[in-house]
């Protein structure tokens, strides 16, 4: 159990396993819209979608297509509709 130092009274904060993994492997920059793929006996891979989503919003879908292709090129992952 951790304590949130920014709140008064030191309110305990409970972190889940997925939350801890996201904070550790996601880093400090562009942590929104990211995918962390964890496989046994391998270092986790992080795919960041923030810049690709910004480019898609401005009309350039190439960056999003590239990130998606890299993510789904992993043999253990399949795209679901």
PyMOL commands that set and color helices and strands:
alter all, ss='L'
color gray80, all
select helices_A, chain A and resi 17-26+50-57+62-72
alter helices_A, ss='H'
color red, helices_A
select strands_A, chain A and resi 2-3+12-13+34-37+45-48
alter strands_A, ss='S'
color yellow, strands_A
deselect
rebuild
show_as cartoon
